[in-house]
Amino acid sequence: MKIYLVGGAVRDRLLGITPGDRDYVVVGETQASMEAAGFRAIGRDFPVFLHPQTQAEHALARTERKSGRGYRGFVVDADPSVTLEQDLGRRDFTINAIAEAPDGGLVDPYGGARDIEARVLRHVGDAFSEDPLRVLRAARFMARFAPLGFTIADETMALMRGMVEAGELETLTPERVWQELSRALASKQPSAFLRTLHDCGALAVVLPEVDALYGVPQRAEFHPEVDTGVHQELVSDMAARLAPGDAVIGFAALTHDLGKALTPQDAWPRHIGHEHAGLKPLEALCTRLKVPAACRELAVVACREHLNVHRIAELRDETLHDLIARCDGFRKPERIAQLALVCECDKRGRLGSAEAAYPQGDLLRRAHAAASAVHARDLADGITGPAVGAALRKARIAAIAQARGPR
């Protein structure tokens, strides 16, 4: 049985990083011969099997032929005559089209090792344009590999632009867009995802609310980067730095300023009320992409409240209490820590501010901890009914005032 290690495991080893899943391709076999050897079939769309001992996935070498529009319109051929080179040729990028034989030798018909050395993301062949999901995958790979110095080959970017212009990305389902977006937000450099999609025109198709931020100016004294789209890239990268791998924080950071795209041009570069204006496009984005509730809820809170947190030192004690309550911080205490972190990403996601302190976050967490330590059982005896809520609010406001100290 001819078995080769393929894909990400080979790529990552050549990059000198810890490989993830190990996937294998098997040449010259059939489903019957695989099952006779003890492999268990699990593939629904194409022949994939689990190894009887290691449970590692083994797929039969296959080719794919375009049969319809979109990323689902393919006919798979896993005939035993399909060669390893043909199987590698259907893959997206040359760096993913390398196989490793059991003796450690590489099979690299498309120059993937050379592109790894040159730090170039390049498509394998013209069949790349048959699958619109690969545009998002290119951007997501950039979010992961841009810190290593990767760029996208000019011819690959040109192909991606052509796919966007042809309307191919309109066939992508919300679930697949969210899957790629959430993985990019959990990567090391989400800005590379945004910039790649923006440069090829895809961001306007899959995330028009975010794309609309590019070219919108802000006040230079607060935002030296001026362009709101550039600010958003910096904020997303700061979220990846302060909350690595956390797509919930990443999504809230991504969407906190959507309202700035709605500011009338005659009001630029000010964006009065943008935090409330951003709630409508945020809701539209979340509904369209079927964003999970945890991501949606934090994003709404961060969009609505980030300016209040930035000016928290100016808020009255009762206003600060009501902000915490409005965020459901007494029932969901983790939300306040998340909000503080997103706001810190916003404040530090500006040119020259990456290492700036953010005392507002500490104050919010301190006030929340003090107020949360007060419970209804701590109130004086004899208080019943609606008076309990009023007394609890008063006691928590007093706790916040004590935690803040003299003002």
C-alpha positions in Angstrom: 0.0 0.0 0.0 1.5 3.4 -1.1 0.9 5.9 1.7 2.1 9.5 1.8 1.9 12.2 4.4 0.4 15.3 2.7 -0.7 18.8 3.3 -0.3 20.9 6.4 1.8 18.5 8.3 4.5 18.5 5.6 4.2 22.3 5.1 4.6 23.0 8.8 7.6 20.7 9.2 9.3 22.6 6.4 8.4 25.9 8.0 9.9 24.7 11.3 6.6 25.0 13.2 4.8 22.3 15.1 2.5 20.4 12.7 -1.2 19.9 13.5 -3.3 17.1 12.1 -1.5 14.4 10.1 -3.3 13.5 6.9 -2.4 10.8 4.5 -3.1 10.0 0.8 -3.2 6.4 -0.5 -2.4 5.6 -4.1 -3.6 2.7 -6.1 -6.2 1.4 -3.7 -10.0 1.0 -3.7 -12.6 1.2 -0.9 -12.8 -2.5 -0.9 -9.1 -3.0 -0.5 -8.9 -0.4 2.2 -11.7 -2.0 4.2 -10.1 -5.4 3.7 -6.9 -4.0 5.3 -8.9 -2.9 8.4 -9.5 0.7 7.5 -12.9 2.2 8.5 -14.7 4.3 5.9 -15.9 7.7 7.2 -16.0 9.9 4.1 -19.4 11.1 2.8 -18.3 13.3 -0.2 -15.1 11.3 -1.1 -13.3 8.2 0.2 -11.7 8.8 3.6 -10.8 6.1 6.0 -9.5 5.8 9.6 -6.3 3.8 10.2 -7.2 0.7 12.3 -4.5 1.5 14.9 -3.7 5.2 14.8 -7.1 6.5 13.7 -5.3 8.9 11.4 -7.3 9.9 8.3 -6.3 8.3 5.0 -7.9 9.5 1.8 -7.7 7.8 -1.6 -5.9 9.8 -4.2 -8.4 11.6 -6.2 -9.1 14.3 -8.8 -11.9 16.8 -9.0 -13.9 18.1 -11.9 -16.0 21.2 -11.9 -19.7 20.4 -12.4 -21.5 23.4 -11.2 -21.2 26.9 -9.7 -19.7 27.5 -6.2 -17.5 25.4 -4.0 -19.8 22.4 -3.9 -20.1 21.8 -7.6 -17.4 19.1 -8.1 -17.4 15.5 -9.2 -14.7 13.4 -7.4 -12.8 10.6 -9.1 -10.9 8.3 -6.8 -10.1 5.6 -9.3 -7.0 3.5 -8.4 -5.3 4.9 -11.5 -5.2 8.4 -10.1 -1.5 9.3 -9.4 0.0 11.1 -6.5 0.9 14.0 -8.8 -2.7 14.3 -10.0 -3.9 14.3 -6.4 -1.5 17.1 -5.4 -2.5 19.0 -8.5 -6.0 19.5 -7.3 -4.9 21.3 -4.1 -5.1 25.0 -3.5 -1.5 26.3 -2.9 1.9 24.9 -3.8 2.9 24.9 -0.1 0.0 22.5 0.5 0.8 20.3 -2.5 3.8 18.5 -1.1 3.9 14.8 -0.1 6.3 13.0 2.1 7.1 9.3 1.5 7.6 6.9 4.5 11.4 7.2 4.0 11.2 11.0 4.4 11.6 11.9 0.8 9.5 14.7 -0.7 7.3 14.5 -3.7 7.0 18.2 -4.8 5.9 18.5 -8.4 4.6 22.1 -8.1 7.6 23.7 -6.3 6.0 24.1 -2.9 9.3 23.7 -1.0 10.7 26.5 -3.1 7.8 28.7 -2.3 8.1 27.9 1.4 11.7 29.1 1.2 10.7 32.2 -0.7 7.7 32.8 1.6 5.2 33.0 -1.3 1.6 31.8 -1.3 1.0 30.7 -4.9 -1.9 28.8 -6.4 -1.2 25.3 -7.9 -3.0 25.7 -11.2 -6.0 27.3 -13.0 -8.4 24.9 -11.2 -7.9 27.2 -8.2 -10.5 29.6 -9.7 -13.1 26.8 -9.7 -13.5 27.0 -5.9 -14.5 30.5 -4.4 -13.7 29.3 -0.9 -10.1 29.4 -1.8 -10.1 33.2 -1.9 -11.0 33.1 1.8 -8.5 30.4 2.5 -5.8 32.5 0.9 -6.7 35.4 3.2 -6.8 33.1 6.2 -3.5 31.6 5.4 -2.1 35.1 5.3 -3.5 35.8 8.7 -1.4 32.8 9.9 1.7 33.1 7.8 2.2 36.9 7.2 4.2 37.1 10.5 6.6 34.6 8.9 7.1 37.0 5.9 4.7 35.4 3.4 3.2 37.4 0.6 0.7 36.4 -2.1 2.1 35.8 -5.6 0.9 38.5 -8.1 -0.6 36.0 -10.4 -2.6 34.4 -7.5 -3.9 37.8 -6.5 -4.9 38.5 -10.1 -6.8 35.2 -10.2 -8.6 36.0 -6.9 -9.7 39.4 -8.3 -11.0 37.7 -11.4 -13.0 35.3 -9.2 -14.5 38.2 -7.3 -15.4 40.1 -10.4 -17.1 36.9 -11.8 -19.4 36.8 -8.8 -18.1 33.4 -7.6 -18.0 34.5 -4.0 -21.7 35.1 -3.9 -22.2 31.3 -3.9 -20.5 30.9 -0.5 -22.7 29.9 2.4 -22.8 32.0 5.6 -21.5 29.1 7.6 -18.3 28.7 5.5 -17.7 32.5 5.5 -18.0 32.5 9.3 -15.8 29.4 9.6 -12.9 31.1 7.7 -13.5 34.5 9.5 -13.4 33.0 13.0 -10.3 31.0 12.2 -8.6 34.1 10.8 -9.6 36.1 13.9 -7.9 33.4 16.1 -4.7 33.7 14.0 -1.6 35.7 14.7 -2.3 38.6 12.2 -6.0 39.1 11.4 -5.1 42.3 9.6 -3.5 40.2 6.8 -6.9 38.5 6.3 -8.7 41.8 6.1 -6.1 43.5 3.9 -5.9 40.5 1.5 -9.7 40.4 1.0 -9.9 44.2 0.7 -7.1 44.3 -2.0 -8.8 41.7 -4.2 -12.3 43.1 -3.7 -13.7 40.1 -1.7 -14.1 42.0 1.6 -16.9 44.1 0.0 -18.7 40.9 -0.8 -18.4 38.9 2.4 -18.0 41.7 5.0 -19.3 44.9 3.3 -19.8 46.5 6.8 -16.1 46.2 7.5 -15.0 47.1 3.9 -16.9 50.3 4.2 -14.5 51.5 6.9 -11.6 51.9 4.5 -11.2 55.4 3.3 -13.2 56.9 6.1 -11.1 59.5 8.0 -10.9 60.1 11.7 -9.4 62.9 13.8 -5.7 62.7 13.5 -5.1 63.8 17.1 -6.8 60.7 18.3 -6.1 58.4 15.4 -2.7 59.1 13.8 -3.4 56.4 11.3 -6.5 58.5 10.1 -8.1 55.8 7.9 -10.7 53.9 9.9 -9.9 50.7 7.9 -6.3 50.9 8.9 -7.4 51.5 12.5 -9.5 48.4 12.3 -6.6 46.3 11.1 -4.5 47.6 14.1 -7.3 46.8 16.5 -7.7 43.3 15.2 -4.0 42.6 15.5 -4.0 44.0 19.0 -6.8 41.6 19.9 -4.8 38.7 18.5 -1.9 39.9 20.7 -3.8 40.4 23.9 -6.2 37.5 23.5 -4.4 35.0 21.3 -6.7 32.4 19.7 -9.9 34.0 21.1 -12.3 34.6 18.2 -15.0 36.0 20.6 -12.7 38.9 21.5 -11.5 39.1 17.9 -15.0 39.5 16.5 -16.0 42.2 19.0 -12.8 44.1 18.2 -13.5 43.7 14.5 -17.0 45.2 14.7 -16.8 47.9 17.4 -16.5 50.8 15.0 -18.9 49.8 12.2 -20.9 53.0 12.8 -18.1 55.2 11.5 -18.9 54.0 7.9 -22.3 55.6 8.3 -21.1 59.1 9.3 -22.1 61.7 6.6 -19.1 63.0 4.8 -19.8 66.6 5.7 -19.3 65.5 9.4 -15.9 63.9 8.8 -13.5 63.4 10.6 -15.8 63.5 13.7 -18.1 60.5 14.3 -20.6 61.6 16.9 -22.9 58.8 17.9 -21.1 56.2 15.9 -21.3 53.7 18.8 -25.1 53.6 18.5 -25.1 53.9 14.7 -23.0 50.8 14.5 -25.6 48.5 16.1 -27.7 48.2 13.0 -24.9 47.1 10.6 -23.6 44.8 13.4 -27.0 43.1 13.7 -27.2 42.7 9.9 -23.7 41.2 9.8 -24.5 38.8 12.6 -27.8 37.7 11.1 -26.3 37.2 7.7 -23.3 35.1 8.8 -25.3 33.3 11.6 -22.7 34.4 14.2 -22.8 32.4 17.4 -24.6 34.1 20.3 -21.5 34.5 22.5 -19.7 36.4 19.7 -22.8 38.5 18.9 -23.6 39.5 22.4 -20.1 40.7 23.3 -19.9 42.5 20.0 -23.1 44.4 20.7 -21.9 45.4 24.2 -18.5 46.5 22.9 -20.0 48.5 20.0 -22.4 50.3 22.3 -20.2 50.9 25.3 -16.6 51.4 24.2 -16.7 55.1 24.3 -18.2 55.0 27.8 -15.4 52.7 29.0 -12.8 55.1 27.4 -14.2 58.0 29.5 -14.9 55.9 32.6 -13.1 58.3 34.9 -15.7 60.9 34.0 -18.7 58.7 34.8 -20.6 59.1 38.0 -20.7 56.1 40.3 -24.4 55.4 39.5 -23.7 55.7 35.8 -20.8 53.2 36.0 -23.1 50.8 38.0 -25.8 51.1 35.3 -23.2 50.4 32.6 -22.2 47.2 34.3 -25.9 46.2 34.8 -26.7 47.1 31.1 -24.0 44.7 30.0 -25.5 41.9 32.2 -22.3 42.0 34.2 -23.8 40.8 37.4 -25.2 37.6 35.8 -22.3 37.1 33.4 -19.2 38.5 35.2 -16.8 37.3 32.4 -18.4 39.8 30.1 -17.0 42.8 31.9 -13.5 41.5 31.7 -14.0 40.8 28.0 -15.4 44.3 27.4 -12.4 45.8 29.2 -10.1 43.8 26.9 -11.9 44.8 23.7 -11.8 48.5 24.7 -8.1 48.2 25.4 -7.6 46.7 22.0 -9.4 49.7 20.5 -7.3 52.2 22.5 -4.0 50.5 21.7 -4.8 49.7 18.1 -3.6 53.1 16.9 -0.3 54.3 15.5 2.1 55.0 18.3 -0.2 53.5 21.0 0.6 49.8 20.9 2.4 49.9 24.3 0.2 52.5 26.0 -1.3 51.8 29.4 -5.1 51.4 29.7 -6.1 52.3 33.2 -9.7 52.4 32.2 -9.8 48.7 32.0 -8.4 48.3 35.5 -11.0 50.7 36.9 -13.9 48.9 35.2 -12.8 45.6 36.5 -12.2 47.0 40.0 -15.6 48.6 40.1 -17.3 45.5 38.8 -15.6 43.3 41.4 -16.6 45.7 44.2 -20.2 45.9 43.1 -20.4 42.1 42.5 -19.4 41.4 46.1 -22.6 43.0 47.3 -25.6 40.5 47.4 -29.2 40.8 48.3 -28.6 38.8 51.4 -26.3 41.5 52.7 -29.1 44.0 52.8 -30.8 45.1 56.0 -33.6 42.9 57.3 -37.2 43.8 56.5 -36.6 44.9 52.9 -39.0 43.1 50.5 -40.5 43.3 47.0 -39.3 46.0 44.6 -37.4 47.7 47.4 -34.8 44.9 47.3 -33.7 45.9 43.8 -33.5 49.6 44.7 -31.5 48.9 47.9 -29.2 46.5 46.1 -28.5 49.1 43.5 -27.8 51.7 46.1 -25.4 49.4 48.0 -23.5 48.4 44.9 -23.1 52.1 43.9 -21.7 52.7 47.3 -19.3 49.8 46.9 -18.2 51.3 43.5 -17.6 54.7 45.1 -15.4 53.1 47.8 -13.4 51.1 45.3 -12.8 54.2 43.2 -11.5 56.2 46.2 -11.5 60.0 46.5 -12.2 61.9 43.3 
